[in-house]
Amino acid sequence: MPADAPDPTARCARPGAWAVALLMCAGCVVADEPGATGARRAPDAAAPADDAGPGARPPPTPDAAPTLRDPVTIELMPAVPFDDEGRATVRFDVPPDLRAVTLSADGPAGAMMVFEAVEDGAGQRWIRPDPGPIDDADRAALVFPGPFLSPNRAAWGEGVASALLPNNPGVQPVGGPWRAVLRVDPPSAAPVDVYAQIERGPVPDRGRLDLHFHFTQASDWRSASVAMDDEFRTMLNVATVLLRDVGVEVGAVTFTDVPVVTYSVSVQVELPRLLALSDFDSGVSVFVVGRIEDAVGGPLAGISGAIPASGGLPGTGANGIAIARPFADGQALGATLAHEIGHALGLFHTVEANPAYGDQLDDTLPGEGGHRNVMYPTAGEEGRRFSRQQGVIMRRGRAVDGLE
Ligand SMILES: [Zn+2]
């Protein structure tokens, strides 16, 4: 395989993936079968009406469209203490016209964290430790099986926790007094800051997403010249078209050089430090690195600091995504970028490597049938798309602002 070809065995990981190797390591790419059911024709990344592709014109500009700043309330619950079992409870009020509630917390390095329980104003327990039968296989595969298997799935992270509600059509939370329980394992005495970002109003049909690229010194991309780089333009164009297909318009695109010389980034150690370098509290911060390694040194095409990992916690390991540039060409990089943005905006894989765990959406295909979806977990195939429900979820959170 040429050094710059997409590696079909490389994959994306979500937070905590190193701790659930059985969940993530069995992935493989399914051959592209003509006529496969459920597949929609991929948007044409080569010739969209307003962008003739790499080399023709610069990427989207900050002035591409007017933005209506969506109403959002940010509740900070500072220095929340944990009990002896590693649980911290927070309470906050949610207005009746909620669009989305994003919970996030930045905790001690080396500890696994998750929002173990979330209850809305009517007492509906959308995230809970006991969502139903949990067997030994679940306990072996999932660090916190209850939240992951809850009606509103929540993932864990190392040193960070986040959750987006609602994140599937079966969840209809209501306003009023909410309660959330944050869990840390091993138990820690150090208090943490917990944030609840509450967005109001209907989900917009179209929204604007800003992207903040950060270039490490692992590649030759630099802020002063990257806008004219063909591979970068192809990457951004592919991701832009995939997102636009479901109503997410790429808005401002910013470039920042960061003084990091490490070529390879491990998920456990370097990644949180890297993502913490972003000062942006809007959109999605994207770090371009040389290589991303899982806990056993395997290559990852990209990774998200959390699900969701967009805005709200600048200076933490939950503020963005990373992609490995030398891993692929611009086309494959664009698909990876779109996939990681999907995680950052709250999307899970259509299916995990363990096929027992599919997503919670009605319009994605289960198992290997989902291989034409952007959120299929392995890289290496073109022609993927987001589903309509995935688009709705991505437009819910604070990172995407509604457009008229
Ligand atoms: Zn992924």
Residues whose N, C-alpha, C, O or C-beta is under 5 A from the ligand:
A	BS01	ZN	C12 A13 P377
